[in-house]
Amino acid sequence: MSSRPRVIGMVGGVGSGKSTVARLFAECGAAVVDADRIAHEVLKRPTVKNEVARRWGREVFRPDGEVDRAALGRAVFAEPNGAETLNALVHPLIRVEMEREMRAARAAQAARLIVVDAPLLLEAGREDWCDALVFVDAPRAVRAERVHIRHGWPAAELDRREARQLDVEAKRARCAYTIDNSGSEEQTAAQVRRLGAQLVSEKPQRSRLAAASTAGRHGGDPAGTSRKDRGQTR
């Protein structure tokens, strides 16, 4: 495979189904860098667990000694600056792992697309990782129903969490492509297949992450930026 993989960022409102769309891209052969999975792994690190326990107590841990993410989320969002405190702890670690996975996928050249699934990609200034952004669209009523089924959140909780993010329409305006995820998974999968074929056929531009990686080999900063990475639950 001669051309480097294109890096595609998933963008959308809370409950829009970004991870579902990323999984469907994976089923089409894309490599997926999943911030949520990496966050799970980071929260298992002893140093991180010790800091979580110091800050929020043992009440946010399961009986097996691992962090209960739902309990941690409730504790974090009950505080005015709780999210910022947690972000400062875990985001730099998540960012490093995401960049490592992206470079590994690029070096392996086993996939034509690398999909970045990170909830606050734009808010964290990580669009410079991407060659293109895909907006995952779903009406607010659909999204509210999904997060209620998945997390038990009332509509007010969706609004509260979304208020911490960039406005949904502002996100849409920054994306070159849209996937309508308001229907069945089969309908979404058909769109993903079409868009995936289109994306691999287009000539990629050099992303700023690739440029940063090259700079790093010549003494620059391979991370490319020091701003924080990942955000709250989808």
C-alpha positions in Angstrom: 0.0 0.0 0.0 1.8 3.1 -1.2 -0.3 6.0 0.1 -0.6 6.8 3.8 -3.9 6.2 5.5 -6.3 9.1 5.8 -7.2 10.1 9.4 -10.9 10.8 9.9 -12.3 12.4 13.1 -15.8 11.6 14.4 -17.8 14.6 15.6 -21.3 15.0 16.9 -23.6 15.7 19.8 -23.9 13.6 22.9 -25.7 10.4 22.1 -25.4 10.9 18.3 -23.7 7.5 17.9 -20.1 8.4 17.0 -18.8 5.1 18.4 -21.4 3.1 16.4 -20.3 4.9 13.2 -16.6 4.3 14.1 -17.4 0.5 14.6 -19.1 0.4 11.2 -16.0 2.0 9.7 -13.9 -0.7 11.4 -16.2 -3.4 9.9 -15.2 -1.9 6.5 -11.5 -2.3 7.3 -10.6 1.0 9.0 -8.3 1.2 12.0 -10.1 2.8 15.0 -8.4 4.8 17.7 -11.0 4.7 20.5 -10.5 7.3 23.3 -13.1 5.6 25.5 -11.3 2.3 25.4 -8.0 4.0 26.1 -9.6 5.9 29.0 -10.7 2.6 30.5 -7.1 1.4 30.3 -5.7 4.6 31.8 -8.1 4.4 34.8 -6.7 0.9 35.6 -3.2 2.4 36.2 -2.2 2.3 39.9 -1.0 5.9 39.9 -4.3 7.1 38.4 -6.4 5.0 40.7 -4.5 6.4 43.7 -5.1 10.0 42.6 -8.8 9.3 41.9 -9.2 7.7 45.4 -7.4 10.7 47.0 -9.6 13.2 45.2 -13.1 11.5 45.2 -12.8 8.7 47.8 -13.3 4.9 47.6 -17.0 5.4 46.9 -16.2 5.7 43.2 -14.5 2.2 43.1 -16.1 -1.1 42.5 -15.6 -4.0 44.9 -13.0 -5.5 42.7 -10.8 -2.4 43.2 -11.4 -0.8 39.7 -12.8 2.6 39.1 -16.6 2.6 38.7 -16.9 5.1 35.8 -20.6 5.8 36.4 -20.0 6.6 40.0 -16.9 8.7 39.1 -18.9 10.6 36.5 -21.6 11.4 39.1 -19.0 12.6 41.5 -17.2 14.7 38.9 -20.2 16.4 37.5 -21.5 17.2 41.0 -18.6 19.6 41.4 -18.2 23.0 39.6 -14.7 22.2 38.5 -14.8 18.4 38.8 -14.5 17.7 35.1 -11.5 20.0 34.7 -9.8 18.2 37.6 -10.3 14.8 36.1 -9.3 16.0 32.7 -6.0 17.4 34.0 -5.3 13.9 35.5 -6.2 11.6 32.6 -6.2 13.6 29.3 -2.4 13.9 28.9 -2.1 10.1 29.3 -5.0 9.4 26.9 -3.5 11.8 24.4 -0.1 10.0 24.4 -1.7 6.6 23.9 -3.9 7.9 21.1 -1.0 9.4 19.3 1.0 6.2 19.8 -1.8 4.1 18.3 -2.2 6.5 15.3 1.5 6.3 14.5 1.4 2.5 14.8 -1.6 2.3 12.5 0.1 4.6 10.0 3.3 2.7 10.1 1.6 -0.7 9.7 -0.3 0.6 6.6 -2.8 -2.2 7.1 -5.8 0.1 6.7 -6.7 2.9 4.2 -8.5 4.9 6.9 -7.7 5.7 10.5 -10.8 6.7 12.5 -10.4 8.8 15.6 -13.3 8.4 18.0 -12.9 11.0 20.8 -15.9 12.8 22.3 -14.3 16.3 22.5 -12.1 16.2 19.4 -12.8 19.8 18.5 -13.0 21.2 22.0 -9.6 19.8 22.8 -8.0 21.2 19.6 -7.4 17.8 18.1 -8.8 18.4 14.7 -5.2 18.9 13.6 -4.8 15.2 13.9 -7.3 14.7 11.1 -7.4 14.9 7.3 -11.2 15.2 7.4 -14.0 15.4 9.9 -17.3 13.5 9.8 -20.4 14.8 11.5 -22.6 12.1 13.0 -26.1 13.5 12.9 -29.2 12.6 15.0 -32.1 14.7 16.3 -32.0 15.8 19.9 -35.0 13.6 20.7 -33.3 10.5 19.4 -30.1 11.4 21.2 -32.0 12.0 24.5 -33.7 8.6 24.2 -30.4 6.8 23.5 -28.6 8.3 26.6 -31.7 7.6 28.7 -31.6 3.9 27.7 -27.8 3.6 27.9 -27.1 5.7 31.0 -30.4 6.4 32.6 -29.9 10.2 32.1 -33.0 12.5 32.0 -33.1 15.0 29.2 -31.8 17.7 31.5 -28.6 15.7 32.0 -28.1 15.6 28.3 -28.5 19.3 28.1 -26.1 19.9 31.1 -23.3 17.8 29.5 -23.8 19.2 26.1 -23.6 22.7 27.4 -19.9 21.9 28.3 -19.2 21.2 24.6 -19.1 23.2 21.4 -22.5 24.0 20.0 -23.8 21.1 17.9 -24.4 23.3 14.9 -20.9 24.8 15.2 -19.6 21.2 15.1 -21.6 20.5 12.0 -20.2 23.6 10.3 -16.6 22.4 10.8 -17.2 19.0 9.2 -16.9 18.2 5.5 -19.0 15.0 5.6 -22.2 13.9 7.4 -23.6 10.5 8.4 -27.3 10.5 9.3 -27.5 8.1 12.3 -31.1 8.7 13.1 -32.4 5.6 11.4 -31.6 1.9 11.5 -28.0 0.6 11.8 -28.4 -1.0 8.4 -29.1 2.5 6.9 -26.1 4.0 8.7 -23.9 1.1 7.6 -24.8 1.8 4.0 -23.8 5.4 4.3 -20.5 4.4 6.0 -19.7 2.1 3.2 -20.3 4.8 0.6 -18.4 7.4 2.5 -15.5 5.1 3.2 -15.1 4.3 -0.5 -15.2 8.0 -1.3 -12.6 8.9 1.4 -10.1 6.3 0.3 -10.4 7.4 -3.3 -9.7 11.1 -2.5 -6.1 12.3 -2.4 -5.2 12.9 1.2 -3.5 16.0 2.4 -0.6 15.9 4.9 -2.1 16.2 8.4 -0.4 18.4 11.0 0.1 15.3 13.3 2.2 13.7 10.5 4.2 16.9 10.3 4.6 17.0 14.0 5.8 13.4 14.0 8.4 14.3 11.4 9.5 17.3 13.5 9.8 15.0 16.5 12.3 12.8 14.6 14.4 16.0 14.0 14.3 17.3 17.6 10.8 18.8 17.7 7.8 17.8 19.8 6.3 14.6 18.5 3.1 15.2 20.3 2.5 18.4 18.3 0.7 20.2 21.0 0.3 20.4 24.8 -3.5 21.1 25.0 -5.7 18.7 26.8 -7.3 15.8 24.9 -10.4 13.9 25.8 -13.7 14.9 27.4 -16.8 13.6 29.1 -18.9 10.6 28.5 -20.7 10.4 25.1 
